[in-house]
Every structure is written in C-alpha cells, then in structure tokens.
Amino acid sequence: MTRTVSIGEIAQVRSGYTFRKATSESYASGLLGLQIRDVRDTTVVDPSRLSVIEWHSEGRPPVLEPGEVVFAAKGSYNRAAVFCDEKSQVVPSNQFLVLRVRNSGPISPEFLCWTLNYEDTQRRLAELQSGTSIFSINKKALRDFELSLPARQTQEKILRLNALWEKERRLSEALIENGETLVHGMFQRLLNGAEK
C-alpha cells in the first residue's frame, strides 16, 4: 500500500556548511569536503574521491553520519547520494541539504536517495527551483515536498531491481568502452599501413 508523506515527516533536514576563512585554530586534520561535483555520477558518497580540507571555525565540524542523504540543492543538478562510511569525516558544503531519516521511520536512507533521484521526482523537484542565475531549492520547500511511499517490502524490491539495473548498465558501458578501444586500435593499424 502506497501513501503520500512529506519529506519533513520522514526525515530531519539541515543545511550543509558554509565555508568561510576564519582566524581560529584548526580543529582537526583529515576532514574531507563534499561538493556537488563529488556526487555527480554516483548515488553513494565515496570519501576516496574527496579533497582534504582544514577546519578553521569554532566548535566541532558538522560531519556526515552514516545513513544521511545529501541532496544537491543549488544549481541545476538536484541529485541525492547516501553516505555509508563509518570512518571518514566528511563536511558537506552549503550546496547540499542533508537528510536524516527519522528513527523507526517507514523508509530507508537508500530508498529515500533512490526516490529523490527517480525521474518523476526529479521533474517535480525542478518546479521547486527558485533564483535567476543560480537555481536553488530551499530547506522549507524540500521539507514540504511530498513523496509516494510504498510498503517497506516494496521499497526493498525496488532497490534490488535498481541494483541489478545499475550492474547491467555498468557492464554495458564497459563493453562499449572495450569495443571503442578495439576499433580505435584497428583504425590506427589501418592508418599506419597495416593490411590486416
């Protein structure tokens, strides 16, 4: 059974951090900064792709917790990625809104991420964008945004099907890339005068 819920009913929403230069001492080393370009081609935050940053602000850095979903709220690329790493300390920039699924919620972080990236949802999210030169979706608009929420069992089926599709897509891309390499090699041989 599918029901309609607002994101604010199922998740807490906070803003990413606005980086500013400050004169206070560095809090810690080993912090990683997350920007939109870091999640453009993935639905999982990969700390190995992130840049190290220095923390020069007062207090503890607002690092991501495992299971939080980052949503790119600024620009025309409004996609989501889930953070699963338990060791890395990642600070999302203010380009993101960070969603934390409420305890005992009717949705998993992975399904929330999938739903936000789903084509129909993306079309509806585009209608929330405001701004003239740089589009953005504000925290209140995202909290009030309604999603169709199927039963947990259906969510799991969708995620399994999506995982299979993603695996198939990656294999297809690898085959195409290998084919291109082979064909370009043949072109090169022919251009260099090889008959066979």
Residue pairs with C-beta under 8 A, 6 or more apart in sequence:
1 150
1 151
2 148
2 149
2 150
2 151
2 154
3 148
3 149
4 146
4 147
4 148
4 149
5 106
5 146
5 147
5 149
6 143
6 144
6 145
6 146
6 147
7 13
7 99
7 142
7 143
7 144
7 145
7 146
7 147
8 143
8 144
10 101
10 102
10 105
10 106
10 107
10 112
10 147
10 149
11 69
11 99
11 100
11 101
11 102
11 105
11 107
11 112
12 99
12 100
12 102
13 97
13 98
13 99
13 139
13 142
13 143
14 62
14 97
14 98
14 100
14 139
15 94
15 96
15 97
15 98
15 139
16 34
16 62
16 70
16 91
16 92
16 93
16 94
16 95
16 96
16 97
16 98
17 61
17 62
17 91
17 92
17 93
17 94
18 93
18 94
19 33
19 53
19 93
19 94
20 57
21 56
22 56
22 57
22 58
23 56
24 56
24 57
24 58
25 56
26 54
26 55
26 56
27 55
27 56
27 57
27 59
27 60
27 61
28 55
28 61
28 89
29 52
29 54
30 52
30 89
31 52
31 53
31 54
31 55
31 61
31 63
31 89
31 90
31 91
32 47
32 50
32 51
32 52
32 53
32 88
32 89
32 90
32 91
33 50
33 51
33 52
33 53
33 90
33 91
33 93
34 45
34 50
34 64
34 70
34 90
34 91
34 92
34 93
34 96
35 93
35 95
36 72
36 74
36 75
36 77
36 93
36 95
36 96
38 45
38 46
38 49
38 50
39 45
39 70
39 72
39 79
39 81
40 77
40 79
42 81
43 79
43 80
43 81
43 82
43 113
43 114
43 117
44 81
44 82
44 83
44 84
45 64
45 70
45 81
45 82
45 83
45 84
45 85
45 90
47 85
47 88
47 90
50 88
50 90
53 91
55 61
55 91
61 89
61 91
62 91
62 92
63 89
63 90
63 91
64 70
64 83
64 90
64 91
64 92
64 98
65 83
65 100
66 83
66 84
66 85
66 86
67 82
67 83
67 84
67 100
67 101
67 109
68 82
68 83
68 98
68 99
68 100
68 109
69 80
69 81
69 82
69 83
69 98
69 99
69 100
69 101
69 109
69 112
69 113
69 116
70 80
70 81
70 82
70 83
70 92
70 96
70 97
70 98
70 99
71 78
71 79
71 80
71 96
71 97
71 98
71 99
71 116
71 137
71 142
72 78
72 79
72 80
72 95
72 96
73 95
73 96
73 97
73 136
73 137
73 138
73 139
73 142
74 94
74 95
74 134
74 135
74 136
75 95
75 134
75 135
75 136
76 129
76 135
78 122
78 125
78 126
78 129
78 137
79 116
79 117
79 122
80 99
80 112
80 113
80 116
80 117
81 113
82 109
82 110
82 112
82 113
83 90
92 98
97 137
97 139
97 142
99 109
99 112
99 142
101 107
101 108
101 109
101 112
106 149
106 152
107 115
107 149
107 152
107 155
108 152
108 155
108 159
110 159
111 155
111 158
111 159
114 158
114 159
114 162
115 121
115 147
116 122
116 125
121 147
124 145
125 137
125 145
128 137
128 141
128 142
128 145
129 135
129 136
129 137
130 136
130 137
130 138
130 141
150 158
